[in-house]
Amino acid sequence: MTAPLPAQRSETAFADFKLPLMRDAAVAEANRCLFCSDAPCVNACPTHIDIPQFIRKIATDNVRSSAKTIFESNILGMSCARVCPVEVLCVGACVYNDLEQPPIAIGKLQRYATDMAFEKNWRFFEAGKPTGKKVALIGAGPASLAAAHELRRLGHACTIFEKRATIGGLNTFGVAPYKMKADRSLTEAEWVLAIGGIEVKTGVTVGEQVTLQQLEQQFDAVFVGAGLGADSALGIPGENLPGVYGAVAWIEHMKLTKADMSAVKSAVIVGGGNTAIDASRETRGLGVRSVTMLYRGTREGMSGYQHEWSAALEEGVGTAWQSLPIAFEGTGRVQRVKCVKLDASKRPIAGTEFTIEADLVLLAIGQAKLGDMLGSLAGVSVHKGIVKVDAHGFTGRAKWYAGGDCTNGGKEVVNAAAEGKAAARAIDAAIMKGAARA
């Protein structure tokens, strides 16, 4: 079904940035929770996990029931416990912040419960009685996995079409290894698929081996969870030099293979988002002595999370704010980046050109949007590559639904999980309208 991961991968060099809680620490932390009746942490979670409930169950040592509470809302609760930016979601909303006390470590408690569920191979859900309905899902990332699992609980047969040889999407290929490694993502994907009745066809590109029209004809509904595409380019001289890569492509290479970093002494990461921060921390973690994040804006204006950037600073990542690369230079491969300073309006300032040495340049300036793949379908609205959907993932064309990065432009795994599940329920309502369940 999916290709195995090679044993030699650069990502294995990284240890967990946030260490897991042991039992006594988890129980003690759970007992700090105030179990708010109107818990703001629940509203801050896109999947609306009943956080006070699952924490209370940890406090009483009922970890199995705690894990079930989490998975009822978010079947990807194990990975989300690791990769969610809890500092700006549930933990950021904890009432202890207003009391000027340390907030509850919700992410670590969620990891404690879900890791135990995986360790003990607890199973909580079964497929529903067969409805005779079939749903196709495009992409085998978080949105499609969450949608397929919910659809199976409702009794519908599912077929996932994935262009890669390996499943898991962003969790497998893009998550920083100090948060979660690729093999852990595959373990979760296999755990989700163990509900049964979900066929996964890898190495199949929709639009080539199978057309949109064929999917529409052969299935009762189609869910598009295609994620995002290739790294964006700057279009400046020297961009095709060896040593200049898209950050997402490089991160995937580093996570799935053994990247040769022996000749890299200095790296420049272009961008100011979370991908740029991750790439900066990863290159430092692989032994690159000098890592500079080059961003056209200010620290206050960067889209990357401030808590992630603070960690990058502690790890020795340098910065060049309000700076723009104008050329990559070198003989045979990239050796330096020619830059110019920008004013407050992000316009080049004459006479401010400077260079930074770099054996490796990673471009983290965005990714292509894949919504245009649906442009031929009447009734589907696509704007700048983003598929427009309603609150339930409906595209406007009968049978067609979408969720995850291809609709939100690139948010968190937890958003994809929430959108996939919401779309699954909308699909169920649509294809079962007027039909009786067995």
MOGI-V224947 format. One record per backbone hydrogen bond with DSSP energy under -0.5 kcal/mol. NH is the residue of the N-H (numbers start at 1). CO is the residue of the C=O. Records with the same first field share a line. If there is no record, write none. Layout:
NH=CO, CO
This chain:
3=165
6=256
9=7
10=254, 257
11=254
12=9
13=10
14=11
17=178
18=178
19=17
26=22
27=23
28=24
29=25
30=26
31=27
32=29
33=29, 30
39=36
42=39
43=39
44=40
45=41, 42
46=44
48=45
51=49
54=50
55=51
56=52
57=53
58=54
59=55
60=56
61=58
62=57
63=61
66=62
67=63
68=64
69=65
70=66
71=67
72=68
73=69, 70
74=70
77=74
80=76
81=77
82=78, 79
83=79
84=80
86=84
88=85
89=85, 86
91=86
92=86
93=89, 90
94=90, 91
97=94
98=95
99=95
100=97
101=96
106=104
109=105
110=106
111=107
112=108
113=109
114=110
115=111
116=112
117=113
118=114
119=115
120=116
121=118
122=117
127=195
128=152
131=155
135=157
136=221
137=159
138=223
139=137, 161
145=141
146=142
147=143
148=144
149=145
150=146
151=147
152=148
153=149
154=150
155=152
156=151
157=133
158=197
159=135
160=199
161=137
162=160, 201
168=140
171=168
172=169
173=169
174=170
175=170
179=176
180=176
184=181
185=181
186=182
187=183
188=184
189=185
190=186
191=187
192=188
193=189
194=190
195=192
196=193
199=158, 197
201=160, 199
202=200
203=162, 164
204=162
205=203
206=204
207=210
208=205
209=205
210=205
215=211
216=212
217=213
218=214
219=215
220=134
221=134
222=399
223=136
224=401
225=138, 223
229=368
232=366
237=326
239=236
241=238
244=241
245=243, 361
247=363
250=246
251=247
252=248
253=249
254=250
255=251
256=252
257=253
259=257
261=259
264=261
265=263
267=290
268=360
269=292
270=268, 362
271=269, 294
277=273
278=274
279=275
280=276
281=277
282=278
283=279
284=280
285=281
286=282
287=284
288=283
290=265
291=289
292=267
293=318
294=269, 292
295=293, 320
302=298, 299
304=272
309=305
310=306
311=307
312=308
313=309
314=310
315=311
316=313
317=312
318=291
320=293
322=297
323=295, 320
324=340
326=338
327=338
328=237
329=336
332=330
334=242
335=329
336=329
337=356
338=327
339=354
340=324
342=322
343=347
346=343
349=341
350=348
352=349
354=339
356=337
358=335
359=266
360=266
361=243
362=268
363=245
364=270, 362
368=230
370=227
371=385
373=370
374=371
375=372
377=374
378=376
380=377
381=379, 395
382=380
383=386
386=383
387=406
388=381
389=387
390=394
393=390
395=400
400=397
401=222, 399
402=393
403=224
406=403
407=404
408=404
409=405
416=412
417=413
418=414
419=415
420=416
421=417
422=418
423=419
424=420
425=421
426=422
427=423
428=424
429=425
430=426
431=427
432=428
433=430
435=432
